[in-house]
Amino acid sequence: MAVTTTSVIPLNLPLLTLVLGIGGTFQYGLHISIINSPSNHIQRFINNTWEQRYGSVIHPDNVRLLWSIIVAIYSIGGLLGSLIVGPLAVAFGRKKTQLYNNVVALVGAAFMCTSRTVQSFEMIILGRFIYGINAGVSLNLHTMYIGECAPQSKRGMVTVSVSFAIAFGRMMGFVVGLREILGTEELWPYLLSVSAVPALIQLVTLPFFPESPRYLLIDKGDKDGCLKAMQQLWGPGEHRAEMESMLAEKKMVGEQIKGVKNLLTDRSVRWQMISLLLICGAMQLIGINAVYFYAYDVFRNAGIPPKEVPYVSLGIGIIEILTTVLCGFLIDYLGRKSLLWVNYSIMALTLTLLTVTLFLQGLNTWLPYASCVLIFIFTLSYGIGPSGVSCVLPTELFVHSYRPAAYALSGGMLWLGLFVIGLAFPFIEEALGPFCFIFFLVYCASLALYTFWIFPETKDQSMMEILETFNALNSKGDKECKYVCTRF
């Protein structure tokens, strides 16, 4: 049955992209960076609270331990959020789950805002954990929702907005944390609760937008609702080709939603899973957070005054935003494969040169400046390549029945990697010094080879065409395995 849109004002895709970004992965990027600015204030608060409670000064090692818990508990919450997002997205739908998730962010903000009033650093720990759950859900759900709402011709550009929201959130965390804004002794509780603002904005605006057309058709069997959603997002029209592609996907794979166990054991999606884990799940092995960590020392060695280092570091965030926007324009023109292998190669080369300049920086005054330039080049390649492309791939690599499990698995690995790198890198850096980037260098070089020789292009292909491409890879692997088994 045709659905007319004469009485409906089209709610177009760019507006939905903006609304989802505000309350979606923007929160993830915000919480990654916003905790750095008030670190000294929070540690003094812990010390003062302990002294008021127990009449004695807490040992500095215990302050560092509590601070480490505050930082690391965010990753634990994120891991939990990434594991529950799949079932929630299936049970409640993409839209309702995203709306409920904003309530979680508001609860976390309430704990943060009142922590100093009630003299409880435990509330900061709890608030960070709740923030982690919110970000863990958003990181996967935002990508899933917007990827399913995008037409095939705009899928790459639209889904890259997820990476843009992360980069913008990370930059805004640096901005609001400046001492001229909220990064002061008096205002740090309000700084930590600032994520209530994007949560409220999305909570008010998202109800005006439709549910994912793919979810409506494949999960709910609602053809009329699917067509109406596509018309609201893409404008009036029949959109028969997109709907037929969804129906063909539904007919081939069935309606039953697969779990993580199915994803790990089903040989028919083996190469999709390998690509997902290497490119998306192991993103922390690129070393972007480690480079951010090392940037402060590099900038100081270049002669930049310590008070100005946060502003220079802000420049890295701006570079990441600009390159992510550039990726959005290039991804549907150059393709996913090219952006990946070229930029993995550049990052591997950059890390090699950065290791050399850091090791030799005492020999010449220009070497620290060379290190600064290399950090900016690394950030540029990260934004144009893996950062943007990895947001698109889970939607493109898996059909609807496997997609929630794919997001849960890659999200869980991403958060686990963030937790491990956050704990281990300071010790790695202390032990290896400028050679601490060797592990990340090897990963980038390996992924450059993998994406060049093995990973297929998915640009301008329907879900069924992508499925057929990977079926050929999976079948080839089975034949080779059988041949080896026969020989031995």
C-alpha positions in Angstrom: 0.0 0.0 0.0 1.4 3.4 -1.0 1.9 5.9 1.7 1.4 9.5 0.8 3.5 12.3 2.4 1.5 15.3 1.5 0.5 15.8 5.1 3.9 14.9 6.5 6.8 17.4 6.6 9.9 15.3 5.6 12.3 14.8 8.5 15.4 14.4 6.5 18.5 12.3 7.1 21.0 15.2 7.8 18.9 16.3 10.8 18.7 12.8 12.1 22.4 12.5 11.7 22.9 15.7 13.8 20.5 14.6 16.5 21.9 11.1 16.8 25.4 12.5 17.0 24.6 14.9 19.8 23.4 12.3 22.2 25.3 9.4 20.6 29.0 9.0 20.2 29.6 12.6 21.1 29.2 11.4 24.7 31.9 8.8 24.2 34.4 11.4 22.9 33.4 13.9 25.6 34.1 11.5 28.5 37.4 10.4 27.1 38.9 13.9 27.2 36.9 15.7 29.9 38.4 13.8 32.8 41.9 15.1 32.1 41.4 18.7 33.1 40.0 18.3 36.7 42.4 15.5 37.7 44.3 17.6 40.2 41.0 19.1 41.6 39.5 15.6 42.1 42.5 14.2 43.8 42.6 17.1 46.2 38.8 16.5 46.8 39.5 12.9 47.6 42.3 13.9 50.1 40.1 16.5 51.8 37.1 14.2 52.0 39.2 11.4 53.5 40.6 13.8 56.1 37.2 15.1 57.1 35.8 11.5 57.5 38.7 9.8 59.3 40.7 12.6 60.7 43.9 11.5 58.9 45.6 12.3 55.6 45.2 9.5 53.0 48.4 8.1 51.6 49.4 9.4 48.2 49.5 5.9 46.7 45.9 5.4 47.8 44.9 8.7 46.2 46.5 7.5 42.9 44.7 4.2 43.3 41.3 5.9 43.7 42.0 8.2 40.8 43.0 5.2 38.6 39.7 3.6 39.6 37.8 6.7 38.6 39.5 6.7 35.2 39.3 2.9 34.5 35.7 2.3 35.8 34.5 4.2 32.7 35.8 1.4 30.5 34.1 -1.3 32.7 30.8 0.5 32.3 31.4 0.8 28.6 32.1 -2.9 28.2 28.8 -3.7 30.0 26.9 -1.2 27.8 28.4 -2.7 24.6 27.3 -6.2 25.7 23.7 -5.3 26.4 23.1 -3.0 23.5 22.4 -5.9 21.0 19.5 -7.5 23.0 18.1 -4.0 23.9 18.2 -2.8 20.2 16.2 -5.9 19.2 13.7 -5.8 22.0 13.0 -2.1 22.1 14.1 -1.0 18.7 17.0 1.4 17.9 15.0 4.6 18.6 13.5 3.7 22.0 16.8 2.2 23.2 18.6 5.5 22.3 16.0 7.5 24.1 16.2 5.4 27.3 20.0 5.7 27.1 19.7 9.4 27.6 18.1 8.8 31.0 21.2 6.8 32.0 23.4 9.8 31.1 21.2 12.1 33.2 21.5 9.8 36.2 25.3 9.8 35.8 25.3 13.6 35.6 23.2 13.9 38.7 25.8 11.8 40.7 28.6 14.0 39.4 26.9 17.3 40.1 26.1 16.4 43.7 29.3 14.6 44.6 31.1 17.6 46.2 27.9 18.7 48.0 27.6 15.4 49.8 31.3 15.0 50.2 31.5 11.6 48.4 34.2 10.6 45.9 32.4 7.3 45.7 29.6 9.1 43.7 32.2 10.2 41.2 33.2 6.5 40.7 29.6 5.5 40.3 28.9 8.4 38.0 31.8 7.4 35.7 30.6 3.8 35.7 27.1 5.0 34.6 28.6 7.3 32.0 30.5 4.2 30.7 27.3 2.3 30.3 25.7 5.2 28.4 28.7 5.5 26.1 29.0 1.8 25.6 25.4 1.7 24.4 25.7 4.8 22.3 29.0 3.8 20.6 27.3 0.8 19.1 23.7 1.9 18.8 24.4 5.2 17.1 26.4 3.4 14.4 23.8 0.8 13.9 20.8 3.2 13.9 22.3 5.7 11.4 23.8 3.0 9.2 20.4 1.4 8.8 18.7 4.7 8.1 21.2 5.7 5.3 20.4 4.8 1.6 23.0 2.8 -0.2 24.4 5.7 -2.1 25.0 7.8 1.0 25.9 5.0 3.5 29.6 5.8 3.7 29.2 9.6 4.1 26.4 9.4 6.6 28.0 6.7 8.8 31.3 8.5 9.0 29.3 11.1 11.0 29.7 8.7 14.0 33.5 9.2 13.9 32.9 13.0 13.5 30.7 13.0 16.6 33.5 11.2 18.6 36.1 13.7 17.5 33.9 16.7 18.2 33.0 15.3 21.6 36.7 14.8 22.4 37.5 18.4 21.3 34.6 19.8 23.3 35.9 17.9 26.4 39.2 19.8 26.0 37.4 23.1 25.4 35.0 23.1 28.4 37.8 21.8 30.6 39.9 24.9 30.0 40.5 27.0 33.1 38.7 29.9 31.5 35.5 27.9 31.3 34.8 25.1 33.7 38.2 23.7 34.5 38.5 25.4 38.0 38.5 24.3 41.6 35.0 25.6 42.1 33.4 24.4 38.9 34.7 20.9 38.3 31.5 19.1 39.5 29.6 21.1 36.8 32.3 20.2 34.3 31.8 16.5 34.9 28.0 16.8 34.7 28.0 18.7 31.4 27.0 15.6 29.4 23.4 16.2 30.7 23.1 18.9 28.1 23.4 16.7 25.0 21.4 14.0 26.6 18.5 16.5 27.2 18.8 17.8 23.6 18.4 14.3 22.1 15.7 13.3 24.6 13.6 16.2 23.3 14.3 16.0 19.6 14.7 12.3 18.7 11.0 11.5 19.2 10.2 13.5 16.0 12.3 11.1 13.9 11.3 7.6 12.6 12.6 4.2 13.6 15.2 2.5 11.4 13.5 1.4 8.2 15.5 -1.8 8.2 14.4 -2.7 11.7 10.8 -1.9 10.9 10.8 -4.2 7.9 13.0 -7.1 8.9 12.3 -7.3 12.6 8.7 -6.1 12.8 7.5 -7.0 9.3 6.0 -3.5 8.9 6.2 -2.7 5.2 4.0 0.4 5.5 6.0 1.7 8.5 9.3 1.0 6.6 8.1 2.9 3.5 6.9 5.8 5.6 10.2 6.0 7.5 12.2 6.0 4.2 10.0 8.8 2.8 10.4 10.9 5.9 14.2 10.4 5.8 14.9 10.5 2.1 12.0 12.4 0.7 8.9 11.3 -1.3 9.2 8.3 -3.6 8.6 4.6 -3.9 12.1 3.5 -2.8 11.4 0.1 -4.2 15.0 -0.9 -4.9 16.0 -0.4 -1.2 12.9 -2.2 0.0 13.4 -5.2 -2.4 17.1 -5.4 -1.2 15.9 -5.6 2.4 13.2 -8.2 1.6 15.8 -10.3 -0.3 18.1 -10.1 2.7 15.3 -11.1 5.0 14.4 -14.0 2.8 17.9 -15.3 2.5 19.0 -15.1 6.2 15.7 -15.5 7.9 14.3 -13.4 10.7 16.0 -15.1 13.7 18.5 -12.8 15.3 21.9 -14.4 15.8 24.0 -14.3 19.0 27.7 -13.7 19.6 28.2 -17.5 19.8 26.6 -17.9 16.3 28.9 -15.2 15.0 32.0 -16.9 16.3 31.1 -20.4 15.2 29.3 -19.9 11.8 31.9 -20.5 9.0 29.7 -18.7 6.5 30.6 -15.3 8.2 34.2 -16.2 9.1 36.0 -13.6 7.0 33.5 -10.9 7.9 34.2 -11.7 11.6 38.0 -11.7 11.1 37.7 -8.3 9.3 35.5 -6.9 12.0 37.9 -8.0 14.8 41.0 -6.7 13.1 39.7 -3.4 11.8 37.1 -2.4 14.3 37.6 -4.5 17.5 41.3 -4.0 17.7 41.2 -0.2 17.1 43.0 0.6 20.3 46.1 -1.1 18.9 46.5 1.7 16.4 47.9 3.7 19.3 45.9 7.0 18.9 45.3 7.2 22.7 49.0 6.4 23.4 50.0 9.2 21.0 47.7 11.6 22.7 49.3 10.5 26.0 52.8 11.1 24.7 51.9 14.4 23.0 52.2 16.4 26.2 55.8 15.4 26.7 56.6 16.0 23.1 55.1 19.5 23.1 57.0 20.4 26.3 60.3 19.1 24.8 59.6 21.3 21.8 59.8 24.3 24.2 56.0 25.0 24.5 55.2 26.4 27.9 53.3 23.9 30.1 50.3 26.3 30.4 50.0 26.4 26.7 50.2 22.6 26.1 46.5 22.1 26.5 45.8 24.6 23.8 48.2 22.9 21.4 46.7 19.5 22.2 43.4 21.1 21.3 44.8 21.5 17.9 45.1 17.8 17.6 41.4 17.5 18.3 40.6 20.1 15.6 42.8 18.2 13.1 40.9 15.0 13.9 37.6 16.7 13.3 38.7 18.2 9.9 40.1 14.9 8.7 36.9 13.0 9.7 34.9 15.5 7.6 37.3 14.9 4.7 36.8 11.2 5.1 33.1 11.7 4.8 33.6 13.2 1.4 36.2 10.7 0.2 34.8 7.4 1.5 32.1 7.1 -1.2 34.5 8.3 -3.9 37.8 6.5 -3.2 36.2 3.5 -1.3 36.8 1.9 2.0 39.7 -0.4 1.0 41.9 2.4 -0.4 41.4 4.7 2.6 42.3 1.8 4.9 45.5 0.4 3.4 46.9 3.8 2.4 46.4 5.4 5.8 47.5 2.3 7.8 50.7 2.5 5.8 51.2 6.2 6.5 50.6 5.6 10.2 53.1 2.7 10.3 55.7 4.9 8.6 54.9 7.9 10.9 55.2 5.8 14.1 58.6 4.5 12.8 59.8 8.0 12.3 58.3 9.2 15.6 60.3 6.5 17.4 63.5 7.7 15.8 62.9 11.4 16.5 62.0 10.7 20.1 65.0 8.5 20.6 67.4 11.1 19.0 65.6 14.3 20.2 68.5 15.3 22.5 70.9 15.5 19.5 69.4 18.5 17.8 67.0 21.3 18.6 64.8 20.7 15.6 64.0 17.0 16.4 61.2 17.8 19.0 59.5 20.0 16.4 59.7 17.1 13.9 58.0 14.9 16.5 55.2 17.5 16.8 54.7 17.4 13.0 54.7 13.6 13.0 52.0 13.5 15.7 49.8 15.8 13.6 50.4 13.6 10.5 49.5 10.5 12.5 46.3 12.1 13.7 45.4 13.2 10.1 45.8 9.7 8.7 43.9 8.2 11.6 40.9 10.6 10.9 40.9 10.1 7.2 41.3 6.3 7.4 40.5 3.9 10.2 38.5 6.3 12.4 35.9 7.0 9.8 35.9 3.8 7.8 35.6 1.6 10.9 32.2 3.2 11.7 30.8 2.1 8.3 32.1 -1.5 8.2 29.9 -3.3 10.9 26.8 -2.2 9.0 28.2 -3.2 5.6 29.9 -6.5 6.5 26.9 -8.2 8.2 23.3 -8.9 7.3 20.6 -7.8 9.6 20.4 -11.0 11.7 24.1 -10.9 12.6 24.4 -7.1 13.0 23.5 -6.8 16.8 26.0 -9.5 17.7 28.7 -7.9 15.5 28.3 -4.6 17.3 28.3 -6.3 20.7 31.5 -8.2 19.9 33.4 -5.3 18.3 32.2 -2.9 21.0 33.2 -5.3 23.8 36.7 -5.7 22.3 37.0 -1.9 21.9 36.2 -1.2 25.5 38.4 -4.0 26.8 41.2 -2.7 24.7 40.7 0.8 26.0 40.8 -0.5 29.6 44.0 -2.6 29.0 45.8 0.1 27.1 44.9 2.7 29.7 46.3 0.5 32.5 49.3 -1.0 30.7 50.7 1.9 28.5 52.2 3.9 31.4 54.2 0.9 32.4 55.1 0.1 28.8 56.2 3.7 28.3 58.3 3.7 31.4 60.0 0.4 30.4 60.6 1.1 26.7 60.7 4.9 26.5 60.5 6.1 22.9 60.3 2.5 21.7 56.8 2.1 23.3 55.2 2.6 19.9 56.7 -0.7 18.4 53.5 -2.7 19.2 51.3 -0.1 17.5 53.7 0.1 14.5 53.5 -3.7 13.9 49.7 -3.6 14.1 49.4 -0.7 11.6 51.8 -2.4 9.2 50.0 -5.7 9.4 46.6 -4.1 8.8 48.0 -2.3 5.8 48.9 -5.7 4.3 45.6 -7.3 5.2 43.4 -4.5 3.8 45.5 -4.3 0.6 45.7 -8.1 -0.2 42.6 -9.6 1.4 39.9 -7.2 2.4 37.4 -6.6 -0.5 35.9 -3.3 -1.5 32.3 -2.6 -0.3 31.7 0.8 -1.9 28.5 1.1 -3.9 27.4 -2.5 -3.2 24.1 -3.6 -1.8 24.0 -5.9 1.3 23.4 -8.9 -1.0 26.4 -8.1 -3.2 28.7 -7.7 -0.2 27.3 -11.0 1.1 28.2 -12.7 -2.2 31.7 -11.3 -2.2 32.4 -12.7 1.3 30.7 -16.0 0.5 33.3 -16.4 -2.2 36.1 -15.8 0.4 34.6 -18.1 2.9 34.1 -20.9 0.3 37.7 -20.4 -0.9 38.9 -20.8 2.7 36.9 -24.0 3.2 38.3 -25.5 0.0 41.9 -24.7 1.0 41.3 -26.1 4.5 39.9 -29.4 3.0 42.8 -29.6 0.6 45.3 -29.2 3.5 43.5 -31.8 5.6 43.5 -34.2 2.6 47.2 -33.8 2.1 48.1 -34.5 5.7 
